[in-house]
Amino acid sequence: YVTNNSLQNNYSSKTLSFFNVDENNILKIVVSSNQDAIELMRMDSSWVISGNDTLIVKEAVIENLFSKMEVLEKQHLVTSKKDNWINYGVTDTDGTHLAFINLDGKTVAYYVFGQSKEEYNRCYVRTDQNHDVHLLNSNILYQLQVNPNFWGTKVATK
C-alpha cells in the first residue's frame, strides 16, 4: 500500500497545455479554413469583424474562445513527419488556421487544427511550421468558424 501510494503521488500526467497567450495583448484573431477567412480586431475595449459594419461581435463568443483555448492540452504526439499531415487534416489547405496577433502586429501564436476521424470530441493540432502534430484533449474546431454570423449579431436598427 505505501509503495503504491508513493508511486501514485509521484505520477505526473504527460498532457501539456500549449496555449499561453495573454488576451489583453491581442489585437487581432484570424481564422481561416477552405480559402475563407475572418479577422476579428480589438477596437478599444470591444471586438469588431474587419470589413463588416452590419454585425456587432458577441463578446461571449470571444471570451469562450479564449477560455476553451486555455484548457486545451496536448494528449500525445501522433506524427513528426510533414508527409503525414494529410492523415490528420493539418495541411495548409485542409486545416483550420488560427492566428493571434499582438498589439505590435506580430503573430504570437499560430495553429493549424484538424478533425479527428476516430474521436469527434478531440482534434489534432500543429503549431506554425513545426512538423509535430498532437492529439488534443478536446475539440476546438466548432469555435473556429469563418462565418461572420457565428461571431456577430445584427446591429439593431432604429
Steps between C-alpha positions, in 0.01 A plus 500: 500500500772751596701428185191521279388823666848648457504406131158657447611822670804518271293438188486799271281527196670528165240746372627847428322832475619682197302825487677778686368816339396801706161608368571861603796517261309374195399746230371255237372145472500346154318178417529344155368181347443381142619833354252694715617721783377735767696760692388619840665818622502668838378859491549659840329258739281313251548284190389563142490284189737659250317619190155444652301790640164322520587262783595560862741242639353279769749553783401168658621315189843666525519427874396140433775460239767613744363289786480188278853559368637534855382152601620320187777253567720294275421134567776344294712537190349326196762585239810708437494452124362768271403227253249371758323834556234404246399203719418741784342783300771750591641583156504862391198436274301252714550646847319774686747778576492721809736793551533739793665832417623727777480877541831537311360317197706186562351151483550361850320170445409311184321166497367264235222271622361182346201283586557160658312241296493251788418732790267788415548658842872548427706657226858520379727802503834617372655835577626726224765318296573240767466152349371344824127421506331434835164361598317744729277419795204686349365621167533874443398491132136591564631830647703580187235611255561730204131593474457858630159411648670258740702786649253785467139598527310753288513862606159610627341754266299791630 
